[in-house]
């Protein structure tokens, strides 16, 4: 389990970053809405499928 935690935790944080960074880029006018929607869909999917495996685990 420890190996799983060490692999999934960085991957889930990457998914969270892929979800948050496009918000800033759209706000600054550097990304259009269609790319934003696709990017946050991917980031959210990564986060939702990896985070439950290590959050609140001993």
mmCIF file of the N, C-alpha and C atoms, coordinates in Angstrom:
data_MODEL
# 
_entry.id   MODEL 
# 
loop_
_atom_site.group_PDB 
_atom_site.id 
_atom_site.type_symbol 
_atom_site.label_atom_id 
_atom_site.label_alt_id 
_atom_site.label_comp_id 
_atom_site.label_asym_id 
_atom_site.label_entity_id 
_atom_site.label_seq_id 
_atom_site.pdbx_PDB_ins_code 
_atom_site.Cartn_x 
_atom_site.Cartn_y 
_atom_site.Cartn_z 
_atom_site.occupancy 
_atom_site.B_iso_or_equiv 
_atom_site.pdbx_formal_charge 
_atom_site.auth_seq_id 
_atom_site.auth_comp_id 
_atom_site.auth_asym_id 
_atom_site.auth_atom_id 
_atom_site.pdbx_PDB_model_num 
ATOM 1   N N  . UNK A 1 1  ? 0.822   -1.200 0.000   1.00 0.00 ? 1  UNK A N  1 
ATOM 2   C CA . UNK A 1 1  ? 0.000   0.000  0.000   1.00 0.00 ? 1  UNK A CA 1 
ATOM 3   C C  . UNK A 1 1  ? 0.861   1.256  0.000   1.00 0.00 ? 1  UNK A C  1 
ATOM 4   N N  . UNK A 1 2  ? 1.999   1.184  0.651   1.00 0.00 ? 2  UNK A N  1 
ATOM 5   C CA . UNK A 1 2  ? 2.852   2.359  0.717   1.00 0.00 ? 2  UNK A CA 1 
ATOM 6   C C  . UNK A 1 2  ? 3.328   2.770  -0.677  1.00 0.00 ? 2  UNK A C  1 
ATOM 7   N N  . UNK A 1 3  ? 3.643   1.781  -1.518  1.00 0.00 ? 3  UNK A N  1 
ATOM 8   C CA . UNK A 1 3  ? 4.052   2.080  -2.885  1.00 0.00 ? 3  UNK A CA 1 
ATOM 9   C C  . UNK A 1 3  ? 2.901   2.722  -3.664  1.00 0.00 ? 3  UNK A C  1 
ATOM 10  N N  . UNK A 1 4  ? 1.694   2.206  -3.455  1.00 0.00 ? 4  UNK A N  1 
ATOM 11  C CA . UNK A 1 4  ? 0.527   2.786  -4.122  1.00 0.00 ? 4  UNK A CA 1 
ATOM 12  C C  . UNK A 1 4  ? 0.340   4.239  -3.716  1.00 0.00 ? 4  UNK A C  1 
ATOM 13  N N  . UNK A 1 5  ? 0.522   4.517  -2.441  1.00 0.00 ? 5  UNK A N  1 
ATOM 14  C CA . UNK A 1 5  ? 0.362   5.888  -1.956  1.00 0.00 ? 5  UNK A CA 1 
ATOM 15  C C  . UNK A 1 5  ? 1.406   6.805  -2.582  1.00 0.00 ? 5  UNK A C  1 
ATOM 16  N N  . UNK A 1 6  ? 2.614   6.324  -2.717  1.00 0.00 ? 6  UNK A N  1 
ATOM 17  C CA . UNK A 1 6  ? 3.675   7.155  -3.274  1.00 0.00 ? 6  UNK A CA 1 
ATOM 18  C C  . UNK A 1 6  ? 3.514   7.377  -4.774  1.00 0.00 ? 6  UNK A C  1 
ATOM 19  N N  . UNK A 1 7  ? 2.812   6.505  -5.455  1.00 0.00 ? 7  UNK A N  1 
ATOM 20  C CA . UNK A 1 7  ? 2.564   6.695  -6.884  1.00 0.00 ? 7  UNK A CA 1 
ATOM 21  C C  . UNK A 1 7  ? 1.304   7.512  -7.153  1.00 0.00 ? 7  UNK A C  1 
ATOM 22  N N  . UNK A 1 8  ? 0.257   7.241  -6.392  1.00 0.00 ? 8  UNK A N  1 
ATOM 23  C CA . UNK A 1 8  ? -1.021  7.886  -6.656  1.00 0.00 ? 8  UNK A CA 1 
ATOM 24  C C  . UNK A 1 8  ? -1.106  9.306  -6.103  1.00 0.00 ? 8  UNK A C  1 
ATOM 25  N N  . UNK A 1 9  ? -0.426  9.565  -5.017  1.00 0.00 ? 9  UNK A N  1 
ATOM 26  C CA . UNK A 1 9  ? -0.503  10.896 -4.417  1.00 0.00 ? 9  UNK A CA 1 
ATOM 27  C C  . UNK A 1 9  ? 0.037   11.981 -5.353  1.00 0.00 ? 9  UNK A C  1 
ATOM 28  N N  . UNK A 1 10 ? 1.234   11.835 -5.926  1.00 0.00 ? 10 UNK A N  1 
ATOM 29  C CA . UNK A 1 10 ? 1.702   12.863 -6.876  1.00 0.00 ? 10 UNK A CA 1 
ATOM 30  C C  . UNK A 1 10 ? 0.827   12.953 -8.127  1.00 0.00 ? 10 UNK A C  1 
ATOM 31  N N  . UNK A 1 11 ? 0.330   11.795 -8.575  1.00 0.00 ? 11 UNK A N  1 
ATOM 32  C CA . UNK A 1 11 ? -0.534  11.806 -9.751  1.00 0.00 ? 11 UNK A CA 1 
ATOM 33  C C  . UNK A 1 11 ? -1.838  12.543 -9.469  1.00 0.00 ? 11 UNK A C  1 
ATOM 34  N N  . UNK A 1 12 ? -2.390  12.370 -8.294  1.00 0.00 ? 12 UNK A N  1 
ATOM 35  C CA . UNK A 1 12 ? -3.635  13.069 -7.958  1.00 0.00 ? 12 UNK A CA 1 
ATOM 36  C C  . UNK A 1 12 ? -3.388  14.573 -7.797  1.00 0.00 ? 12 UNK A C  1 
ATOM 37  N N  . UNK A 1 13 ? -2.243  14.953 -7.237  1.00 0.00 ? 13 UNK A N  1 
ATOM 38  C CA . UNK A 1 13 ? -1.923  16.382 -7.159  1.00 0.00 ? 13 UNK A CA 1 
ATOM 39  C C  . UNK A 1 13 ? -1.711  16.980 -8.550  1.00 0.00 ? 13 UNK A C  1 
ATOM 40  N N  . UNK A 1 14 ? -1.150  16.199 -9.446  1.00 0.00 ? 14 UNK A N  1 
ATOM 41  C CA . UNK A 1 14 ? -1.021  16.651 -10.835 1.00 0.00 ? 14 UNK A CA 1 
ATOM 42  C C  . UNK A 1 14 ? -2.403  16.889 -11.441 1.00 0.00 ? 14 UNK A C  1 
ATOM 43  N N  . UNK A 1 15 ? -3.327  15.972 -11.199 1.00 0.00 ? 15 UNK A N  1 
ATOM 44  C CA . UNK A 1 15 ? -4.698  16.146 -11.694 1.00 0.00 ? 15 UNK A CA 1 
ATOM 45  C C  . UNK A 1 15 ? -5.356  17.382 -11.122 1.00 0.00 ? 15 UNK A C  1 
ATOM 46  N N  . UNK A 1 16 ? -5.095  17.655 -9.849  1.00 0.00 ? 16 UNK A N  1 
ATOM 47  C CA . UNK A 1 16 ? -5.642  18.861 -9.224  1.00 0.00 ? 16 UNK A CA 1 
ATOM 48  C C  . UNK A 1 16 ? -5.049  20.115 -9.859  1.00 0.00 ? 16 UNK A C  1 
ATOM 49  N N  . UNK A 1 17 ? -3.754  20.091 -10.142 1.00 0.00 ? 17 UNK A N  1 
ATOM 50  C CA . UNK A 1 17 ? -3.109  21.238 -10.795 1.00 0.00 ? 17 UNK A CA 1 
ATOM 51  C C  . UNK A 1 17 ? -3.646  21.433 -12.209 1.00 0.00 ? 17 UNK A C  1 
ATOM 52  N N  . UNK A 1 18 ? -3.882  20.328 -12.923 1.00 0.00 ? 18 UNK A N  1 
ATOM 53  C CA . UNK A 1 18 ? -4.442  20.420 -14.275 1.00 0.00 ? 18 UNK A CA 1 
ATOM 54  C C  . UNK A 1 18 ? -5.859  20.985 -14.231 1.00 0.00 ? 18 UNK A C  1 
ATOM 55  N N  . UNK A 1 19 ? -6.525  20.849 -13.119 1.00 0.00 ? 19 UNK A N  1 
ATOM 56  C CA . UNK A 1 19 ? -7.857  21.418 -12.957 1.00 0.00 ? 19 UNK A CA 1 
ATOM 57  C C  . UNK A 1 19 ? -7.800  22.903 -12.594 1.00 0.00 ? 19 UNK A C  1 
ATOM 58  N N  . UNK A 1 20 ? -6.823  23.310 -11.810 1.00 0.00 ? 20 UNK A N  1 
ATOM 59  C CA . UNK A 1 20 ? -6.778  24.685 -11.312 1.00 0.00 ? 20 UNK A CA 1 
ATOM 60  C C  . UNK A 1 20 ? -6.058  25.674 -12.238 1.00 0.00 ? 20 UNK A C  1 
ATOM 61  N N  . UNK A 1 21 ? -4.985  25.254 -12.860 1.00 0.00 ? 21 UNK A N  1 
ATOM 62  C CA . UNK A 1 21 ? -4.191  26.171 -13.694 1.00 0.00 ? 21 UNK A CA 1 
ATOM 63  C C  . UNK A 1 21 ? -4.996  26.736 -14.866 1.00 0.00 ? 21 UNK A C  1 
ATOM 64  N N  . UNK A 1 22 ? -5.809  25.948 -15.569 1.00 0.00 ? 22 UNK A N  1 
ATOM 65  C CA . UNK A 1 22 ? -6.601  26.523 -16.660 1.00 0.00 ? 22 UNK A CA 1 
ATOM 66  C C  . UNK A 1 22 ? -7.555  27.633 -16.220 1.00 0.00 ? 22 UNK A C  1 
ATOM 67  N N  . UNK A 1 23 ? -8.006  27.589 -14.982 1.00 0.00 ? 23 UNK A N  1 
ATOM 68  C CA . UNK A 1 23 ? -8.872  28.666 -14.486 1.00 0.00 ? 23 UNK A CA 1 
ATOM 69  C C  . UNK A 1 23 ? -8.140  29.999 -14.536 1.00 0.00 ? 23 UNK A C  1 
ATOM 70  N N  . UNK A 1 24 ? -6.888  29.979 -14.132 1.00 0.00 ? 24 UNK A N  1 
ATOM 71  C CA . UNK A 1 24 ? -6.083  31.198 -14.167 1.00 0.00 ? 24 UNK A CA 1 
ATOM 72  C C  . UNK A 1 24 ? -5.817  31.619 -15.605 1.00 0.00 ? 24 UNK A C  1 
ATOM 73  N N  . UNK A 1 25 ? -5.538  30.642 -16.469 1.00 0.00 ? 25 UNK A N  1 
ATOM 74  C CA . UNK A 1 25 ? -5.255  30.967 -17.867 1.00 0.00 ? 25 UNK A CA 1 
ATOM 75  C C  . UNK A 1 25 ? -6.466  31.566 -18.578 1.00 0.00 ? 25 UNK A C  1 
ATOM 76  N N  . UNK A 1 26 ? -7.644  31.066 -18.276 1.00 0.00 ? 26 UNK A N  1 
ATOM 77  C CA . UNK A 1 26 ? -8.863  31.650 -18.870 1.00 0.00 ? 26 UNK A CA 1 
ATOM 78  C C  . UNK A 1 26 ? -9.071  33.054 -18.342 1.00 0.00 ? 26 UNK A C  1 
ATOM 79  N N  . UNK A 1 27 ? -8.844  33.258 -17.061 1.00 0.00 ? 27 UNK A N  1 
ATOM 80  C CA . UNK A 1 27 ? -8.998  34.577 -16.465 1.00 0.00 ? 27 UNK A CA 1 
ATOM 81  C C  . UNK A 1 27 ? -8.051  35.582 -17.112 1.00 0.00 ? 27 UNK A C  1 
ATOM 82  N N  . UNK A 1 28 ? -6.844  35.142 -17.422 1.00 0.00 ? 28 UNK A N  1 
ATOM 83  C CA . UNK A 1 28 ? -5.856  36.031 -18.052 1.00 0.00 ? 28 UNK A CA 1 
ATOM 84  C C  . UNK A 1 28 ? -6.042  36.149 -19.568 1.00 0.00 ? 28 UNK A C  1 
ATOM 85  N N  . UNK A 1 29 ? -6.956  35.372 -20.126 1.00 0.00 ? 29 UNK A N  1 
ATOM 86  C CA . UNK A 1 29 ? -7.216  35.424 -21.554 1.00 0.00 ? 29 UNK A CA 1 
ATOM 87  C C  . UNK A 1 29 ? -6.239  34.615 -22.383 1.00 0.00 ? 29 UNK A C  1 
ATOM 88  N N  . UNK A 1 30 ? -5.529  33.693 -21.770 1.00 0.00 ? 30 UNK A N  1 
ATOM 89  C CA . UNK A 1 30 ? -4.528  32.890 -22.473 1.00 0.00 ? 30 UNK A CA 1 
ATOM 90  C C  . UNK A 1 30 ? -5.082  31.566 -22.999 1.00 0.00 ? 30 UNK A C  1 
ATOM 91  N N  . UNK A 1 31 ? -6.298  31.215 -22.591 1.00 0.00 ? 31 UNK A N  1 
ATOM 92  C CA . UNK A 1 31 ? -6.897  29.947 -23.017 1.00 0.00 ? 31 UNK A CA 1 
ATOM 93  C C  . UNK A 1 31 ? -8.359  30.181 -23.355 1.00 0.00 ? 31 UNK A C  1 
ATOM 94  N N  . UNK A 1 32 ? -8.820  29.547 -24.431 1.00 0.00 ? 32 UNK A N  1 
ATOM 95  C CA . UNK A 1 32 ? -10.228 29.700 -24.783 1.00 0.00 ? 32 UNK A CA 1 
ATOM 96  C C  . UNK A 1 32 ? -11.087 28.709 -23.989 1.00 0.00 ? 32 UNK A C  1 
ATOM 97  N N  . UNK A 1 33 ? -12.377 28.912 -24.032 1.00 0.00 ? 33 UNK A N  1 
ATOM 98  C CA . UNK A 1 33 ? -13.306 28.141 -23.197 1.00 0.00 ? 33 UNK A CA 1 
ATOM 99  C C  . UNK A 1 33 ? -13.342 26.669 -23.585 1.00 0.00 ? 33 UNK A C  1 
ATOM 100 N N  . UNK A 1 34 ? -13.276 26.356 -24.869 1.00 0.00 ? 34 UNK A N  1 
ATOM 101 C CA . UNK A 1 34 ? -13.336 24.952 -25.284 1.00 0.00 ? 34 UNK A CA 1 
ATOM 102 C C  . UNK A 1 34 ? -12.130 24.164 -24.780 1.00 0.00 ? 34 UNK A C  1 
ATOM 103 N N  . UNK A 1 35 ? -10.937 24.725 -24.891 1.00 0.00 ? 35 UNK A N  1 
ATOM 104 C CA . UNK A 1 35 ? -9.747  24.056 -24.359 1.00 0.00 ? 35 UNK A CA 1 
ATOM 105 C C  . UNK A 1 35 ? -9.826  23.948 -22.842 1.00 0.00 ? 35 UNK A C  1 
ATOM 106 N N  . UNK A 1 36 ? -10.370 24.974 -22.212 1.00 0.00 ? 36 UNK A N  1 
ATOM 107 C CA . UNK A 1 36 ? -10.540 24.983 -20.761 1.00 0.00 ? 36 UNK A CA 1 
ATOM 108 C C  . UNK A 1 36 ? -11.437 23.824 -20.323 1.00 0.00 ? 36 UNK A C  1 
ATOM 109 N N  . UNK A 1 37 ? -12.555 23.647 -20.981 1.00 0.00 ? 37 UNK A N  1 
ATOM 110 C CA . UNK A 1 37 ? -13.494 22.586 -20.623 1.00 0.00 ? 37 UNK A CA 1 
ATOM 111 C C  . UNK A 1 37 ? -12.859 21.211 -20.762 1.00 0.00 ? 37 UNK A C  1 
ATOM 112 N N  . UNK A 1 38 ? -12.144 20.999 -21.843 1.00 0.00 ? 38 UNK A N  1 
ATOM 113 C CA . UNK A 1 38 ? -11.504 19.701 -22.059 1.00 0.00 ? 38 UNK A CA 1 
ATOM 114 C C  . UNK A 1 38 ? -10.399 19.445 -21.040 1.00 0.00 ? 38 UNK A C  1 
ATOM 115 N N  . UNK A 1 39 ? -9.628  20.474 -20.718 1.00 0.00 ? 39 UNK A N  1 
ATOM 116 C CA . UNK A 1 39 ? -8.512  20.325 -19.788 1.00 0.00 ? 39 UNK A CA 1 
ATOM 117 C C  . UNK A 1 39 ? -9.012  20.039 -18.376 1.00 0.00 ? 39 UNK A C  1 
ATOM 118 N N  . UNK A 1 40 ? -10.029 20.764 -17.923 1.00 0.00 ? 40 UNK A N  1 
ATOM 119 C CA . UNK A 1 40 ? -10.508 20.502 -16.564 1.00 0.00 ? 40 UNK A CA 1 
ATOM 120 C C  . UNK A 1 40 ? -11.239 19.161 -16.477 1.00 0.00 ? 40 UNK A C  1 
ATOM 121 N N  . UNK A 1 41 ? -11.795 18.687 -17.571 1.00 0.00 ? 41 UNK A N  1 
ATOM 122 C CA . UNK A 1 41 ? -12.394 17.352 -17.574 1.00 0.00 ? 41 UNK A CA 1 
ATOM 123 C C  . UNK A 1 41 ? -11.321 16.289 -17.341 1.00 0.00 ? 41 UNK A C  1 
ATOM 124 N N  . UNK A 1 42 ? -10.198 16.431 -18.017 1.00 0.00 ? 42 UNK A N  1 
ATOM 125 C CA . UNK A 1 42 ? -9.096  15.481 -17.836 1.00 0.00 ? 42 UNK A CA 1 
ATOM 126 C C  . UNK A 1 42 ? -8.538  15.577 -16.414 1.00 0.00 ? 42 UNK A C  1 
ATOM 127 N N  . UNK A 1 43 ? -8.293  16.793 -15.943 1.00 0.00 ? 43 UNK A N  1 
ATOM 128 C CA . UNK A 1 43 ? -7.750  16.978 -14.600 1.00 0.00 ? 43 UNK A CA 1 
ATOM 129 C C  . UNK A 1 43 ? -8.667  16.458 -13.515 1.00 0.00 ? 43 UNK A C  1 
ATOM 130 N N  . UNK A 1 44 ? -9.941  16.709 -13.655 1.00 0.00 ? 44 UNK A N  1 
ATOM 131 C CA . UNK A 1 44 ? -10.917 16.235 -12.680 1.00 0.00 ? 44 UNK A CA 1 
ATOM 132 C C  . UNK A 1 44 ? -10.989 14.712 -12.677 1.00 0.00 ? 44 UNK A C  1 
ATOM 133 N N  . UNK A 1 45 ? -10.925 14.124 -13.855 1.00 0.00 ? 45 UNK A N  1 
ATOM 134 C CA . UNK A 1 45 ? -10.955 12.661 -13.947 1.00 0.00 ? 45 UNK A CA 1 
ATOM 135 C C  . UNK A 1 45 ? -9.742  12.041 -13.261 1.00 0.00 ? 45 UNK A C  1 
ATOM 136 N N  . UNK A 1 46 ? -8.563  12.620 -13.507 1.00 0.00 ? 46 UNK A N  1 
ATOM 137 C CA . UNK A 1 46 ? -7.358  12.116 -12.855 1.00 0.00 ? 46 UNK A CA 1 
ATOM 138 C C  . UNK A 1 46 ? -7.497  12.232 -11.341 1.00 0.00 ? 46 UNK A C  1 
ATOM 139 N N  . UNK A 1 47 ? -7.930  13.388 -10.872 1.00 0.00 ? 47 UNK A N  1 
ATOM 140 C CA . UNK A 1 47 ? -8.067  13.602 -9.425  1.00 0.00 ? 47 UNK A CA 1 
ATOM 141 C C  . UNK A 1 47 ? -9.078  12.631 -8.817  1.00 0.00 ? 47 UNK A C  1 
ATOM 142 N N  . UNK A 1 48 ? -10.236 12.483 -9.430  1.00 0.00 ? 48 UNK A N  1 
ATOM 143 C CA . UNK A 1 48 ? -11.301 11.667 -8.855  1.00 0.00 ? 48 UNK A CA 1 
ATOM 144 C C  . UNK A 1 48 ? -10.976 10.177 -8.861  1.00 0.00 ? 48 UNK A C  1 
ATOM 145 N N  . UNK A 1 49 ? -10.147 9.719  -9.800  1.00 0.00 ? 49 UNK A N  1 
ATOM 146 C CA . UNK A 1 49 ? -9.819  8.297  -9.847  1.00 0.00 ? 49 UNK A CA 1 
ATOM 147 C C  . UNK A 1 49 ? -8.558  7.943  -9.064  1.00 0.00 ? 49 UNK A C  1 
ATOM 148 N N  . UNK A 1 50 ? -7.784  8.931  -8.627  1.00 0.00 ? 50 UNK A N  1 
ATOM 149 C CA . UNK A 1 50 ? -6.572  8.617  -7.876  1.00 0.00 ? 50 UNK A CA 1 
ATOM 150 C C  . UNK A 1 50 ? -6.646  9.034  -6.403  1.00 0.00 ? 50 UNK A C  1 
ATOM 151 N N  . UNK A 1 51 ? -7.307  10.114 -6.094  1.00 0.00 ? 51 UNK A N  1 
ATOM 152 C CA . UNK A 1 51 ? -7.331  10.619 -4.716  1.00 0.00 ? 51 UNK A CA 1 
ATOM 153 C C  . UNK A 1 51 ? -8.003  9.688  -3.708  1.00 0.00 ? 51 UNK A C  1 
ATOM 154 N N  . UNK A 1 52 ? -9.100  9.022  -4.040  1.00 0.00 ? 52 UNK A N  1 
ATOM 155 C CA . UNK A 1 52 ? -9.739  8.172  -3.022  1.00 0.00 ? 52 UNK A CA 1 
ATOM 156 C C  . UNK A 1 52 ? -8.863  7.032  -2.511  1.00 0.00 ? 52 UNK A C  1 
ATOM 157 N N  . UNK A 1 53 ? -7.837  6.657  -3.250  1.00 0.00 ? 53 UNK A N  1 
ATOM 158 C CA . UNK A 1 53 ? -6.985  5.547  -2.844  1.00 0.00 ? 53 UNK A CA 1 
ATOM 159 C C  . UNK A 1 53 ? -6.010  5.919  -1.736  1.00 0.00 ? 53 UNK A C  1 
ATOM 160 N N  . UNK A 1 54 ? -5.758  7.218  -1.533  1.00 0.00 ? 54 UNK A N  1 
ATOM 161 C CA . UNK A 1 54 ? -4.804  7.576  -0.488  1.00 0.00 ? 54 UNK A CA 1 
ATOM 162 C C  . UNK A 1 54 ? -5.337  8.559  0.549   1.00 0.00 ? 54 UNK A C  1 
ATOM 163 N N  . UNK A 1 55 ? -6.419  9.248  0.272   1.00 0.00 ? 55 UNK A N  1 
ATOM 164 C CA . UNK A 1 55 ? -6.978  10.182 1.249   1.00 0.00 ? 55 UNK A CA 1 
ATOM 165 C C  . UNK A 1 55 ? -7.659  9.392  2.364   1.00 0.00 ? 55 UNK A C  1 
ATOM 166 N N  . UNK A 1 56 ? -7.396  9.792  3.600   1.00 0.00 ? 56 UNK A N  1 
ATOM 167 C CA . UNK A 1 56 ? -7.956  9.164  4.806   1.00 0.00 ? 56 UNK A CA 1 
ATOM 168 C C  . UNK A 1 56 ? -7.589  7.695  4.946   1.00 0.00 ? 56 UNK A C  1 
ATOM 169 N N  . UNK A 1 57 ? -6.424  7.349  4.478   1.00 0.00 ? 57 UNK A N  1 
ATOM 170 C CA . UNK A 1 57 ? -5.913  5.980  4.669   1.00 0.00 ? 57 UNK A CA 1 
ATOM 171 C C  . UNK A 1 57 ? -4.778  6.029  5.682   1.00 0.00 ? 57 UNK A C  1 
ATOM 172 N N  . UNK A 1 58 ? -4.656  5.007  6.480   1.00 0.00 ? 58 UNK A N  1 
ATOM 173 C CA . UNK A 1 58 ? -3.586  4.968  7.476   1.00 0.00 ? 58 UNK A CA 1 
ATOM 174 C C  . UNK A 1 58 ? -2.305  4.441  6.887   1.00 0.00 ? 58 UNK A C  1 
# 
